[in-house]
Amino acid sequence: MAIGVLALLGFQLVDSAFIARLGTAPLAALSFTFPLSFLIIGIQVGLGIAIAALISRALGAGEDARARRLSSLVMMIGGVTIALLGVLLWAFHVPLFKLLGADAATLGLIGDYWAPQLLAAWLGALLYFGYSLFRAHGDTRLPGKMMVLSSVINLVMDPLLIFGVGDWQGMGLPGAAWATVIAFSSGLLIVGLKLNRTDWLTSHQLWPEFLRSAGPFAGIAGPAMVSQLMPPLAAMLAIYVVAGLGETYVAAWGLASRLETLSLMVILAMTMSLPPWLGRCYGAGDWTQIQRLLHLALKVAVVWQLALGTLMAVLAPWVALTLSGNPDVQSELTLLIRFLLPSYAALGVCMLVVSAGNALGWPLRAMLLSSARLFICYLPCLWLGSQFFGWWGLVAGAAVGNLLAGFLAWQVMRRILSRPHRQAGFVN
């Protein structure tokens, strides 16, 4: 999963690097779309968390027939939900991006890019739900391989569609979205064929299962989606603050956002692969194994992110030079890398605790922790820093917010693991 996440997030960073070669304006336009793109991803991940949790619990309890019914239901419900969200985001994209601070010229660039990007997001969501089924059944190899394959396809198509070939001048910014459409369509075709060869789906007894599982599913998916929607909402507020400083800062912030997700690849891989394992232990009542798994995961998160963050802080000027050709953007991005990446050790702890909470029957606690991370720790520190010290203060404030969130999550996890049977509430 770590290899797959690296490939998937790597091609998103490659998108940004290619678009940066088009100029600061297209890169700033792309950066404005990140919060709404994260909104879609947040909902699909929230649904995916519920998928993995309920199916893995059913499998852990030996209810294979129910697992098949749940798999079929979530694929249908998830696809329709993301499609409706995409239609709404297209219908209201102009006022939404104006609220984020985009001017008329930027709105023109966004308008050409947003429709194919929404199509790509829907295809990516369907692909993600398919990955969730494989992960719930203990297969992380196929999702990892497919992430690598789709990344390679995107990497090949990006320069062709953005810059063109021969006499064809290319599409510019929309070319990046169409490259993603092609990559995700290819992956979805292969995953669909693989699913067709399994016995994980069924068309029988879906309505009774829906009535039975709607409550437990909503009990997990609702708080999980709210937790996942908090980061895009916080990202919208953060980019609003950054936009007040100027277009160069927005461009640097957008590149740092892509670099953030790439640097968190191991954490993201664990948030995908750990919950099904925890869910099976939860279904079997094996709390000793749950405690061992979580302690190991938190140790790996801290050690890995500190080592990576320190290395990236040293290499920050060269990384910025690779990602942007604009000297001003390079300077601001270097500062972001040096402050933020080491602080992701604490952020990783918080992400794992939230993920574990959703898998272990504590979705409300996970949602509250996610909310506290963003709206008590991260955004206030970021805003206060920008008000008193400008760009430097904003960057330092974001790093301090991550550290506070990590400390809070560690205290929450220690308290929960000290009395697991009393804290947990089993969800059928």
SVG drawing of the C-alpha trace seen along z (x, -y; Angstrom):
<svg xmlns="http://www.w3.org/2000/svg" viewBox="-36 -41 56 59">
<polyline fill="none" stroke="black" stroke-width="0.4" points="0.0,0.0 2.9,-2.4 4.3,-1.8 0.8,-2.3 0.2,-5.5 3.6,-6.8 2.8,-6.2 -0.7,-7.7 0.4,-10.8 3.5,-11.1 1.5,-11.6 -0.5,-14.3 2.8,-16.1 3.9,-15.4 0.7,-17.2 1.6,-20.2 5.2,-20.2 4.2,-20.1 1.5,-22.8 4.1,-24.9 6.0,-25.0 2.9,-26.7 3.3,-29.7 2.3,-31.0 -1.4,-31.7 -2.2,-28.1 -0.6,-26.8 -2.5,-29.2 -5.7,-28.2 -4.9,-24.5 -4.2,-25.4 -7.7,-27.0 -9.3,-23.7 -7.5,-21.6 -10.0,-22.3 -13.0,-21.2 -11.1,-18.2 -10.3,-17.3 -14.0,-17.6 -14.8,-14.8 -11.9,-12.7 -13.1,-13.3 -16.6,-11.9 -15.2,-8.9 -12.7,-8.1 -15.4,-8.4 -17.5,-5.9 -14.5,-3.7 -13.8,-3.7 -17.3,-2.4 -17.0,0.2 -13.8,1.6 -15.0,1.5 -18.3,3.2 -17.1,5.8 -14.0,6.7 -16.1,7.1 -18.6,9.3 -15.7,11.5 -14.1,11.6 -17.4,12.8 -17.8,15.5 -20.7,13.7 -19.5,14.1 -23.0,13.8 -23.5,10.5 -20.1,9.3 -21.1,9.9 -24.4,8.0 -22.6,5.1 -20.0,5.0 -22.7,4.7 -24.6,2.0 -21.7,-0.3 -20.4,-0.2 -23.9,-1.3 -24.5,-3.9 -21.0,-5.3 -21.0,-5.7 -24.4,-7.6 -23.3,-9.8 -20.1,-11.0 -21.9,-11.6 -24.4,-13.8 -21.7,-15.7 -19.8,-16.3 -22.9,-17.7 -23.5,-20.1 -19.8,-21.3 -20.0,-22.0 -23.3,-23.9 -22.0,-26.2 -18.3,-26.3 -18.2,-30.0 -19.6,-31.4 -17.6,-28.8 -14.2,-29.8 -15.1,-33.5 -15.6,-32.9 -12.1,-31.3 -10.6,-34.5 -10.2,-33.6 -10.3,-36.6 -11.9,-36.7 -8.8,-35.6 -8.2,-32.6 -11.9,-31.7 -11.5,-31.4 -8.6,-28.9 -10.5,-27.0 -13.6,-26.7 -11.8,-24.9 -10.2,-22.5 -13.0,-21.8 -15.4,-19.7 -12.8,-17.0 -11.4,-17.1 -14.8,-16.3 -15.2,-13.4 -11.8,-12.1 -12.8,-12.5 -15.9,-10.3 -13.9,-7.6 -11.3,-7.8 -14.0,-7.3 -15.3,-4.2 -11.8,-2.9 -11.2,-3.7 -14.4,-1.8 -13.1,1.2 -9.8,0.9 -11.7,0.8 -13.4,4.2 -10.0,5.8 -8.5,4.3 -11.5,5.5 -10.7,9.0 -7.1,8.7 -5.7,8.1 -3.5,4.9 -1.4,6.1 -3.8,5.5 -4.8,1.9 -1.0,1.2 -0.3,2.5 -3.2,0.6 -2.1,-2.6 1.3,-2.2 -0.2,-1.3 -2.6,-4.3 0.3,-6.6 2.5,-5.4 -0.4,-5.9 -0.9,-9.4 2.8,-10.2 2.9,-9.2 -0.2,-11.1 0.5,-14.3 3.2,-15.9 1.4,-14.8 -1.9,-16.3 -0.6,-19.4 2.2,-20.5 1.2,-18.6 3.3,-16.7 4.5,-17.7 2.4,-20.5 -0.4,-20.0 0.0,-22.6 -1.7,-20.5 -4.6,-21.5 -2.6,-23.3 -4.2,-23.0 -7.2,-20.8 -4.8,-18.3 -3.8,-17.3 -7.4,-16.4 -7.9,-14.4 -4.7,-12.5 -6.2,-11.5 -9.5,-10.5 -7.6,-8.1 -5.5,-6.7 -8.4,-6.1 -10.6,-4.6 -7.8,-2.1 -7.5,-1.1 -11.3,-0.9 -11.6,1.5 -9.0,3.8 -10.4,3.7 -13.9,4.3 -12.7,7.4 -11.0,8.7 -14.1,8.1 -16.2,10.0 -14.0,13.1 -14.6,13.1 -17.7,14.0 -17.6,10.8 -20.7,9.3 -24.3,10.4 -27.7,9.1 -29.7,11.1 -31.4,9.8 -29.9,6.3 -33.0,4.4 -33.3,6.3 -29.6,5.9 -29.9,2.2 -32.6,1.9 -30.5,3.8 -27.2,2.1 -28.2,-1.5 -28.0,-2.4 -24.6,-0.9 -23.3,-2.1 -24.5,-5.7 -23.1,-5.4 -19.6,-4.9 -19.8,-6.7 -21.5,-9.8 -18.8,-10.8 -16.1,-9.4 -17.3,-11.7 -17.5,-14.7 -14.0,-13.9 -12.8,-13.7 -14.7,-16.8 -12.9,-18.8 -9.6,-18.9 -11.1,-20.3 -13.0,-22.9 -9.9,-23.9 -8.0,-23.9 -10.5,-26.4 -10.1,-28.6 -6.3,-28.3 -6.1,-29.2 -8.4,-32.1 -5.8,-33.4 -2.9,-32.6 -4.7,-34.3 -4.6,-37.6 -0.8,-37.5 -0.6,-37.2 -0.6,-34.8 3.0,-33.7 2.1,-32.5 -1.0,-30.6 1.2,-28.9 3.8,-27.9 1.0,-26.7 -0.5,-24.6 2.8,-22.8 3.4,-22.3 -0.1,-20.7 0.8,-18.2 4.2,-17.6 2.4,-17.1 0.3,-14.2 3.4,-12.6 5.5,-12.9 2.7,-11.2 2.6,-8.2 3.5,-5.7 0.9,-7.2 -1.7,-7.1 -0.8,-3.5 -1.3,-2.6 -4.6,-4.4 -5.8,-2.2 -4.3,1.1 -4.5,1.0 -8.4,0.5 -9.4,3.8 -6.9,5.7 -8.2,3.8 -11.8,4.5 -11.2,8.3 -9.6,8.2 -12.5,6.1 -15.0,8.6 -13.1,11.4 -12.7,9.5 -8.9,9.7 -7.9,6.5 -4.4,7.6 -3.6,7.7 -5.3,4.3 -3.1,2.7 0.1,4.2 -0.9,3.1 -1.6,-0.5 1.6,-0.9 3.7,0.4 1.9,-1.8 2.4,-5.0 6.1,-4.2 6.6,-3.7 4.8,-6.9 6.9,-9.1 10.3,-7.6 9.6,-7.6 8.2,-11.1 10.9,-12.6 13.6,-11.0 11.9,-12.1 11.1,-15.6 14.7,-16.2 16.0,-15.0 13.6,-17.1 14.4,-20.2 18.0,-19.8 17.2,-19.3 14.4,-22.0 16.1,-24.4 16.7,-21.7 13.3,-20.2 11.7,-23.7 13.9,-24.2 12.7,-20.9 9.0,-21.7 9.0,-25.3 10.8,-27.5 9.8,-30.8 12.5,-32.0 9.9,-33.7 7.8,-30.5 10.9,-28.5 11.8,-30.8 8.4,-30.5 8.2,-26.8 11.6,-26.2 10.3,-27.9 7.2,-25.7 9.2,-22.5 11.6,-23.3 8.8,-24.1 6.0,-21.8 7.6,-18.4 9.2,-17.7 5.9,-18.5 4.2,-15.8 5.5,-13.3 2.8,-14.7 0.3,-15.0 0.8,-11.3 0.0,-10.3 -3.3,-12.2 -4.2,-10.7 -3.6,-7.1 -5.6,-7.7 -8.6,-9.0 -8.3,-6.1 -8.2,-3.6 -11.1,-5.2 -13.3,-4.7 -12.3,-1.1 -12.8,-0.3 -16.3,-1.6 -15.3,-5.2 -16.4,-7.2 -17.7,-10.1 -14.4,-10.4 -12.5,-10.2 -14.7,-13.0 -14.2,-15.2 -10.4,-14.7 -10.3,-15.5 -12.3,-18.7 -10.1,-19.7 -6.9,-19.1 -8.1,-21.6 -10.2,-24.2 -8.6,-24.3 -4.9,-23.5 -4.1,-24.2 -6.2,-27.0 -6.0,-29.4 -2.2,-29.0 -2.0,-29.6 -4.2,-32.7 -2.6,-34.2 0.9,-33.7 -0.1,-35.4 -1.7,-38.3 1.4,-39.0 4.3,-37.9 3.0,-37.6 4.1,-34.6 6.8,-33.5 4.3,-33.5 1.7,-31.6 4.2,-28.8 5.4,-28.5 1.8,-28.6 0.8,-25.7 3.8,-23.7 2.9,-24.5 -0.7,-23.5 0.4,-20.1 2.5,-19.5 -0.4,-20.4 -2.7,-18.0 -0.2,-15.2 0.1,-15.7 -3.7,-15.8 -4.2,-12.6 -1.5,-10.7 -3.3,-11.6 -6.7,-10.4 -5.2,-7.1 -3.5,-6.4 -6.7,-7.0 -8.7,-4.7 -6.2,-1.9 -6.0,-1.9 -9.6,-0.7 -10.6,0.6 -13.6,2.8 -15.3,-0.1 -14.6,-2.6 -15.6,-0.6 -19.2,-0.3 -19.7,2.6 -21.6,1.8 -23.4,4.7"/>
</svg>
